[in-house]
Amino acid sequence: MGCTEPAPAPEPLTAAALETATRAMTDLGHRMVATQNEELARIAVMDLFVRAGLQEVASVPFVWDAWTGGAATVHVGEQSWPALPLAPSPVTQAELGVLTTSGELDGTVYLASSKDGSRAEQFADALLGGAEGLIRITEDRDPDGTLLVEVGHTLDGVDLPSLAVDHSVGDALWDRQGSAVSVEIASTLHVDHTSYNVIGHVPGTSSGRIFVTAHYDSWDISECAFDNALGVGAMVLLARKLQEEQPRKTVTFLATSGEEQGLRGSLAWVADHDTSDVEAVVNIDVLWSDEGTYYVSATDTWLRELALDHAFAVGLDAVDGGQPGLGSDHVAFVAQGVPAVWSTRQLSSHYHTIRDTIDYLDFDQALVALDHHWRLLQDLAY
């Protein structure tokens, strides 16, 4: 499905405009796949793209097995604690091995601290070690004392019973190492679910294309403001800014769903479309957050140096992040040989928690990062 309307008058990049575009997403709350809010988010992105003056705006379906989490419980003896699922599990109830934090993992439940590695690293350790399950403790808490739980599936196709708990539950479990664990997991697998990528274009005067990508789906039941409502808002303002003068390269804006469950939207798009004329992809994911370091990463040295120059020019204390890694939508394009750049502020303690809300975003600071992206896009597209 597609739609168009007359292009709006160009407008400057402002913090107020960025906040308004971001709120179009955060006002929906979470945007988890296979929920009504995913569909509401798709409609909202379509509307934003049309209002931004993009041409041939369309929703492009793809079918996959999506997953939604739910409540979970950890039992040790007669005591129980709340948890959140980290991955789809083939079981709703399971008697697992004993809790262990290190050493031989075979047949045990791996109890891991967020201080000791990423979700991906700990999933890998649990799988390679033959663990029967993983419980990951989120050590972070807000200054007001609120305990946080970081969620988010990492490895596509992994069905190891895996849970996340907060620091207080973690303390109780630390004290029960060597005890047998049972779990209850209330998650749902949605076989052959249809999600949509949303696409629109600013046509250029010559051959070649530049892609700008950002995902609109989310994980936790918070607003998921910096991951990644802000990215969608940034795309909208960049699209409007391009109306000031027609670019030399066609700029295609791709808003994906399913990113949080294995980059499914971008992978589906690249699998079904020719990318041979795509000269670069600019990925926007966690454009800014309430804390962290601003990393500039790119697959090619020339692109990374160009992006760093623009970051320094706008006053950002940017760090060379080297290669952009495997954690976002640029990966599908990189696999096809497309140069990619990803600039992001990582890592906030609110990442993938219920506290990723718009209240923690400073849009004046985020605007500087957006200006960085605009200057880079100018160099690539004009």
C-alpha positions as CSV (number, residue, x, y, z in Angstrom):
1,M,0.0,0.0,0.0
2,G,1.2,3.5,-0.7
3,C,0.3,7.2,-0.6
4,T,1.6,10.6,-1.5
5,E,0.7,14.2,-0.8
6,P,2.3,17.6,-1.7
7,A,5.7,18.2,-0.1
8,P,5.7,20.5,2.9
9,A,7.6,23.7,3.0
10,P,11.2,23.1,4.2
11,E,11.8,23.9,7.9
12,P,14.9,24.2,10.0
13,L,16.2,21.5,12.2
14,T,14.9,22.4,15.7
15,A,14.7,20.6,19.0
16,A,11.0,21.3,19.2
17,A,10.4,19.7,15.8
18,L,12.5,16.7,16.7
19,E,10.5,16.3,19.9
20,T,7.2,16.5,18.1
21,A,8.1,13.9,15.6
22,T,9.5,11.6,18.3
23,R,6.3,12.0,20.4
24,A,4.3,10.7,17.5
25,M,5.9,7.4,18.3
26,T,6.3,7.5,22.1
27,D,2.6,8.6,22.6
28,L,1.8,5.0,21.4
29,G,3.7,3.5,24.3
30,H,5.6,0.3,23.4
31,R,5.7,-0.8,19.8
32,M,6.4,-4.5,20.3
33,V,6.0,-6.8,17.3
34,A,2.8,-8.9,17.1
35,T,0.8,-6.5,19.1
36,Q,-1.8,-3.9,18.2
37,N,0.8,-1.2,18.9
38,E,3.0,-2.5,16.1
39,E,0.2,-1.8,13.7
40,L,-0.5,1.6,15.2
41,A,3.2,2.5,14.9
42,R,3.2,1.5,11.2
43,I,0.3,3.8,10.5
44,A,2.0,6.6,12.5
45,V,5.3,6.2,10.5
46,M,3.3,6.2,7.2
47,D,1.7,9.5,8.2
48,L,5.0,11.0,9.3
49,F,6.6,10.0,6.0
50,V,3.8,11.5,4.0
51,R,3.8,14.7,5.9
52,A,7.6,14.9,5.5
53,G,7.0,15.0,1.7
54,L,8.5,11.7,0.9
55,Q,7.4,10.2,-2.4
56,E,6.0,6.7,-3.0
57,V,5.5,6.1,0.7
58,A,4.5,2.5,1.1
59,S,4.2,-0.3,3.7
60,V,6.0,-3.5,2.5
61,P,5.0,-6.7,4.3
62,F,7.2,-9.6,5.4
63,V,6.2,-12.8,7.1
64,W,8.2,-14.3,10.0
65,D,7.9,-16.0,13.4
66,A,7.6,-13.2,15.9
67,W,7.7,-13.5,19.7
68,T,6.2,-11.6,22.6
69,G,7.2,-12.1,26.2
70,G,5.1,-12.1,29.3
71,A,5.5,-12.7,33.0
72,A,7.9,-15.3,34.3
73,T,8.8,-16.7,37.7
74,V,11.9,-18.3,39.2
75,H,11.5,-20.8,41.9
76,V,14.2,-22.1,44.3
77,G,12.8,-24.4,46.9
78,E,9.6,-22.8,48.3
79,Q,10.6,-19.3,47.4
80,S,9.7,-17.5,44.1
81,W,10.7,-14.3,42.4
82,P,9.4,-12.3,39.4
83,A,11.4,-12.3,36.1
84,L,11.1,-11.3,32.5
85,P,11.7,-13.7,29.5
86,L,14.8,-13.0,27.4
87,A,14.1,-15.4,24.6
88,P,11.3,-17.5,23.2
89,S,11.2,-20.8,25.1
90,P,9.7,-24.1,24.1
91,V,8.6,-24.7,27.7
92,T,6.1,-22.9,30.0
93,Q,7.4,-24.8,33.0
94,A,10.7,-26.5,33.5
95,E,12.8,-28.1,36.2
96,L,16.3,-27.0,35.5
97,G,19.8,-27.7,36.9
98,V,21.4,-25.9,39.8
99,L,22.5,-22.3,39.9
100,T,26.1,-21.6,39.1
101,T,28.1,-18.4,38.3
102,S,31.2,-19.8,36.7
103,G,33.2,-22.9,35.9
104,E,31.4,-26.0,34.4
105,L,28.1,-24.9,33.0
106,D,26.9,-28.2,31.6
107,G,23.5,-29.1,33.1
108,T,23.3,-26.0,35.2
109,V,21.5,-22.7,35.2
110,Y,24.0,-19.9,34.4
111,L,23.6,-17.0,36.8
112,A,25.2,-14.0,35.1
113,S,25.7,-10.4,36.0
114,S,25.2,-7.5,33.6
115,K,28.5,-6.2,34.9
116,D,30.3,-9.2,33.4
117,G,29.2,-9.0,29.7
118,S,26.5,-8.4,27.2
119,R,23.4,-10.5,26.6
120,A,24.9,-11.9,23.5
121,E,28.1,-12.9,25.2
122,Q,26.3,-14.6,28.1
123,F,23.9,-16.4,25.7
124,A,26.9,-17.7,23.8
125,D,28.6,-18.8,27.1
126,A,25.4,-20.6,28.2
127,L,25.0,-22.3,24.9
128,L,28.6,-23.4,24.4
129,G,28.8,-24.5,28.0
130,G,25.7,-26.7,27.8
131,A,23.7,-24.8,30.3
132,E,20.0,-25.7,30.8
133,G,19.1,-22.1,31.3
134,L,20.3,-18.5,31.8
135,I,19.3,-16.0,34.4
136,R,20.8,-12.5,33.8
137,I,20.9,-10.0,36.7
138,T,20.5,-6.3,35.8
139,E,22.7,-4.5,38.3
140,D,21.6,-1.0,37.3
141,R,19.2,1.1,39.3
142,D,17.9,4.7,39.0
143,P,19.2,7.4,41.3
144,D,15.8,7.3,43.0
145,G,16.5,3.6,43.9
146,T,14.2,2.1,41.3
147,L,15.5,-1.3,40.3
148,L,15.9,-1.9,36.5
149,V,15.5,-5.0,34.4
150,E,17.2,-5.1,31.0
151,V,15.3,-7.2,28.4
152,G,15.9,-8.0,24.8
153,H,16.4,-11.2,22.8
154,T,19.8,-11.4,21.2
155,L,20.4,-14.6,19.1
156,D,17.8,-15.5,16.5
157,G,16.7,-19.1,16.7
158,V,17.8,-19.6,20.3
159,D,15.1,-21.1,22.6
160,L,17.2,-21.7,25.7
161,P,15.0,-20.8,28.8
162,S,16.4,-17.4,29.6
163,L,15.2,-14.8,32.1
164,A,16.2,-11.4,33.3
165,V,15.8,-10.2,37.0
166,D,16.6,-7.1,38.9
167,H,19.4,-6.5,41.4
168,S,17.3,-7.5,44.5
169,V,16.3,-10.8,43.0
170,G,19.9,-11.3,41.9
171,D,21.1,-10.9,45.5
172,A,18.7,-13.6,46.6
173,L,19.8,-16.0,43.8
174,W,23.5,-15.3,44.5
175,D,22.9,-16.7,48.0
176,R,21.4,-19.9,46.6
177,Q,24.1,-21.1,44.3
178,G,24.1,-24.8,44.1
179,S,20.3,-25.0,44.5
180,A,18.0,-26.5,41.9
181,V,15.9,-24.0,39.9
182,S,12.5,-24.3,38.2
183,V,10.9,-21.6,36.0
184,E,7.6,-20.6,34.6
185,I,7.6,-18.7,31.4
186,A,4.5,-17.1,29.8
187,S,5.6,-16.1,26.3
188,T,4.0,-16.5,22.9
189,L,5.4,-17.5,19.5
190,H,3.5,-15.9,16.6
191,V,4.1,-18.2,13.6
192,D,3.8,-16.6,10.2
193,H,3.2,-13.1,11.6
194,T,3.1,-10.3,9.1
195,S,5.1,-7.2,9.9
196,Y,5.7,-4.2,7.7
197,N,8.7,-2.0,6.6
198,V,7.8,1.5,5.7
199,I,9.6,3.2,2.8
200,G,9.7,6.5,1.1
201,H,12.0,8.4,-1.2
202,V,13.4,11.9,-2.0
203,P,14.3,11.5,-5.7
204,G,17.7,12.6,-7.0
205,T,18.9,14.1,-10.3
206,S,21.3,11.3,-11.1
207,S,21.9,7.6,-10.6
208,G,22.8,6.0,-7.2
209,R,21.0,5.8,-3.9
210,I,21.7,6.6,-0.3
211,F,19.6,4.7,2.3
212,V,18.7,6.1,5.7
213,T,17.4,3.4,8.1
214,A,15.8,3.3,11.6
215,H,13.6,0.8,13.3
216,Y,10.3,1.7,14.8
217,D,9.6,-1.5,16.8
218,S,10.6,-1.7,20.4
219,W,11.2,-4.2,23.2
220,D,10.1,-3.3,26.7
221,I,6.7,-2.0,27.7
222,S,8.1,1.5,28.1
223,E,7.9,4.2,25.4
224,C,11.3,3.1,24.1
225,A,12.1,6.7,23.4
226,F,15.8,6.7,22.5
227,D,15.6,3.1,21.2
228,N,14.2,4.0,18.7
229,A,11.4,6.5,18.6
230,L,14.0,9.2,18.4
231,G,15.5,7.6,15.3
232,V,12.2,7.7,13.5
233,G,11.8,11.4,14.5
234,A,15.3,12.1,13.1
235,M,14.4,10.5,9.8
236,V,11.4,12.7,9.5
237,L,13.3,15.9,10.0
238,L,16.1,14.8,7.6
239,A,13.5,14.1,5.0
240,R,11.9,17.5,5.4
241,K,15.3,19.2,5.2
242,L,16.1,17.4,1.9
243,Q,13.1,19.4,0.4
244,E,15.2,22.6,0.4
245,E,17.1,21.4,-2.6
246,Q,16.8,18.3,-4.7
247,P,19.7,16.0,-4.0
248,R,21.9,14.5,-6.6
249,K,21.4,11.0,-5.2
250,T,18.0,9.5,-4.5
251,V,17.7,9.2,-0.7
252,T,15.5,6.3,0.5
253,F,14.2,6.2,4.0
254,L,13.5,2.8,5.4
255,A,11.7,2.3,8.8
256,T,11.9,-1.3,9.8
257,S,10.0,-3.5,12.2
258,G,11.4,-6.7,13.8
259,E,14.8,-5.1,14.4
260,E,14.7,-6.1,18.1
261,Q,14.3,-9.7,17.2
262,G,17.2,-10.3,14.9
263,L,17.0,-7.4,12.4
264,R,14.2,-9.2,10.6
265,G,12.8,-6.2,8.8
266,S,16.0,-5.1,7.2
267,L,17.0,-8.6,6.3
268,A,13.7,-9.2,4.6
269,W,14.0,-5.9,2.7
270,V,17.5,-6.6,1.4
271,A,16.6,-10.2,0.5
272,D,13.7,-9.0,-1.7
273,H,15.4,-5.9,-3.3
274,D,18.4,-5.1,-5.5
275,T,20.9,-3.1,-3.5
276,S,23.6,-2.9,-6.3
277,D,23.0,0.9,-6.8
278,V,23.1,1.7,-3.0
279,E,26.2,3.7,-2.4
280,A,25.9,4.0,1.4
281,V,23.5,3.4,4.3
282,V,23.2,5.7,7.2
283,N,21.7,3.8,10.2
284,I,20.0,5.8,13.0
285,D,19.6,3.7,16.2
286,V,20.0,5.3,19.6
287,L,20.8,8.7,18.0
288,W,21.1,10.1,21.5
289,S,20.5,8.8,25.1
290,D,20.6,10.2,28.6
291,E,24.2,9.0,29.1
292,G,27.0,7.3,27.4
293,T,29.7,7.9,24.8
294,Y,29.0,9.1,21.2
295,Y,30.6,6.5,18.9
296,V,31.1,7.0,15.2
297,S,31.5,3.6,13.4
298,A,31.7,2.8,9.7
299,T,32.7,-0.1,7.5
300,D,35.0,2.0,5.3
301,T,37.8,4.2,6.5
302,W,36.8,7.1,4.2
303,L,33.2,7.0,5.5
304,R,34.3,6.9,9.2
305,E,36.7,9.7,8.8
306,L,34.1,11.8,7.0
307,A,31.5,11.1,9.7
308,L,34.1,11.9,12.5
309,D,35.0,15.2,10.8
310,H,31.3,16.3,10.8
311,A,30.9,15.1,14.4
312,F,33.8,17.3,15.5
313,A,32.5,20.2,13.4
314,V,29.3,20.3,15.4
315,G,31.1,20.1,18.7
316,L,30.4,16.4,19.6
317,D,33.0,14.7,21.7
318,A,33.0,11.7,19.3
319,V,35.0,8.5,19.6
320,D,36.1,6.4,16.7
321,G,34.1,3.2,17.1
322,G,35.7,1.3,14.3
323,Q,33.5,-1.2,12.6
324,P,29.8,-0.7,13.3
325,G,29.2,-4.2,14.7
326,L,26.3,-6.6,14.3
327,G,23.6,-5.0,16.4
328,S,21.4,-3.0,14.1
329,D,19.8,-2.6,10.6
330,H,23.0,-1.7,8.7
331,V,24.1,-5.4,8.9
332,A,21.8,-6.6,6.1
333,F,23.2,-4.0,3.7
334,V,26.8,-4.6,4.8
335,A,26.3,-8.3,3.9
336,Q,25.7,-7.1,0.3
337,G,28.8,-5.0,0.2
338,V,27.1,-1.6,0.9
339,P,29.2,0.8,3.0
340,A,27.5,1.7,6.2
341,V,27.9,4.3,9.0
342,W,26.3,4.2,12.4
343,S,26.7,7.0,15.0
344,T,25.2,6.3,18.4
345,R,25.4,7.3,22.0
346,Q,25.9,4.2,24.1
347,L,25.3,2.9,26.8
348,S,22.5,4.2,29.0
349,S,21.5,2.3,32.1
350,H,17.9,2.8,30.8
351,Y,18.7,0.8,27.6
352,H,16.0,-1.9,27.1
353,T,14.3,-1.0,30.4
354,I,11.0,0.4,31.3
355,R,12.7,3.8,32.0
356,D,13.5,4.4,28.3
357,T,11.0,7.3,28.3
358,I,10.9,10.6,26.6
359,D,11.3,12.4,30.0
360,Y,15.0,11.3,30.0
361,L,15.8,12.8,26.5
362,D,17.4,16.2,26.1
363,F,16.3,17.3,22.6
364,D,18.7,20.2,22.5
365,Q,21.5,17.7,22.8
366,A,19.9,15.2,20.5
367,L,19.6,18.0,17.9
368,V,23.4,18.3,17.8
369,A,23.6,14.6,16.9
370,L,20.9,15.1,14.3
371,D,22.8,18.1,12.8
372,H,25.8,15.7,12.5
373,H,23.7,13.3,10.5
374,W,22.4,16.0,8.3
375,R,25.9,17.3,7.4
376,L,27.0,13.7,6.6
377,L,23.9,13.1,4.5
378,Q,24.6,16.3,2.6
379,D,28.1,15.1,1.7
380,L,26.7,11.7,0.6
381,A,23.7,12.8,-1.3
382,Y,24.5,16.2,-2.9
